[in-house]
Amino acid sequence: MIKAKYGDCTKCNLSNTLLYRRNPAECKVCYFKGKLEKKKKPKRIPAFSDKKLEDLKKYRIARDKYLSEHPVCEVHDCNKPTTNLHHKAGRIGELLYNVDYFMACCSSCHPRRIHENPKWAREHNYLI
């Protein structure tokens, strides 16, 4: 059986008390108080870099202007109102806000007709 250690606490100067740590010697109150103080929230990593935030500002302006100019879905044989913006050539770098590769789509055509049928979409120049 482990023998309990008794002695003087180095932080609060309590004498002949049960010690929870040896170096430095701490009593129960000081030990748990120190444990609670040491817990800090980890630093949060930002969701977007400063450069990406600038690109997103440009994109929002271009997107809103394009969607207001194209209120109807641009997919072949669809006349539903526009809800999504499709990027024909991707969204990397300057392609994110390049209006030449934008395409207005409805919420059913964008995922189902374009992204689930890439061969069909390439034939109709919806994917580059």
N, C-alpha and C positions, 0 to 999 in steps of 0.2 A: 504494500500500500504506500502511496505517495504521501509524504509528510507535508503538512501545510506550513508555509513560511510566514513568520511573524516578524515585524520590525517597524522602522520609522518610515513614513511616506516622505519622499523627497519634495513633493509639490506642495502639500498642505500641512506638512510637519506634524501629522498625527502620529503619536508614539504607540508602540506595541499593538499594531493593527495587522490584520490579515493582508498580505501583499499579493497582488495579482501579477505583477512583473518584478523581475529582479533588477534589471539594469535599464533605466533608473527605477528604483523601488517606488511602486505606486499602490495606493489603497484602492478599494473597489470603486469609490466615487470618482476619483481622479482618472482611473483607467477607462471607465465607460464614458466619462465626459470627453476625454481625448479621442475616443473612437468615434463619437458623434460629431465632433468638430472636424475631423479629418475627411469625412465624406463630403465631397464637393461634386456638383453636377459636371459632367464632362462638357468640354467646349463644343458647341454645335458647329458643324461644318455647313457653310452656306449652300443652298440648293443650286445657285447659279453664280458663275463668276461675273465680274464687272463687265467684261467684254461681251459675254452672252446676254446680259441684261440690256446692253446697248443695242445688240442685234435684235432682241425681242421687241424693243420699242419701235425700231424701224419696221419690223414685221407686222406688228399690230396696226400701224398706220396703213401700210400697203394692203393688208388683208381686209380691213374694214372698207377701204376705198374700193377694192376689187369686188367684194361681195355686194356692195351697194350698187355697183354698175352692172352686175350680173345676177339678177334676182331669180333666174330660172336655171335649173340643172342643165349642164352642158353635155351630158351623156346622151348618146344616140337613142332616140325614141323615148325620151323622158321629159316631161313638162312639169315636174314637181318643183316647189319652191326650194331655193338653195339654203342649206344648213351647214355644209362642210366645205372646206377648201382643200383640194387635192394638189399635191406638189408632184408634177410629172417627172421631174428629174431628181427628186430627193430634196433634203433640207439641210445639207451640209454646207457650211460657209455662207457665201453670198447667195446660194440657191434658195436659202430660207426666205428671202424677201425679194427675189427676182420675179417680177410680174409676168415675164415671158413664159414661165413654166407653171403658172397657176391655172387651176381649173375649178369652177364652181360645181359642186355636186350636192345631191340630196342625201339624206341619211341612209337611204336604202341602197343607192347606187355605189356610193363610195366603198363600203366594206365588201358588199356582195358581188357586184359586177366587176369592180376594178381590182381589188386586192385578192379576192378569192379566185379570180380567173385571169392571171397575169398574161397568158398567151392571147386571149381575146383582147385584153387591154392594150397590149403591144401592137396588135393588128390595127386597132383604131387610134393609135398614137396617144393613148392615155397614160402609158408608161414609156419613159425614154431610158 
